[in-house]
Amino acid sequence: MLHAEEEAIVEQIAGLKLLLDTLRAENRQLSREEIYSLLRRQSIVRRQIRDLQLQITQIQEKRCELEKKTQEFQEKSKYWLRKEGNYQRWIVRQKRFYIQREIQQEEAESEEII
């Protein structure tokens, strides 16, 4: 989602840069008011480009933050899965131990009877 949003903003920037190229005087005779108007429009377009570039920076920071959180979550998940595996192995060992102890007790009792 963030990647698509970033691509859309990049396309907007490209369009604004094309618009900025069309807002050049290019050997035209302009009155003072026309020059000020043209400069004002150029300034507005440049500001819009800067704002969009700032949005891209914010999106990239957000993406980095999400990647970091995802990595942390994966590490925690691995940790707890490992803990669960250790716990399950411990339970199996305990069951074996109790079974062996019961067998030994039964053998000891049967030897006492004989």
Buried (B, 14 or more C-beta within 10 A) or exposed (E): EEEEBBEEBEEBBEEBEEBBEEBEEEEEEEEEEEEEEBEEBBEEBBEBBEEBEEBBEEBEEEBEEEEEEEEEEEEEEEEEEEEEEEEEEEEEEEEEEEEEEEEEEEEEEEEEEE
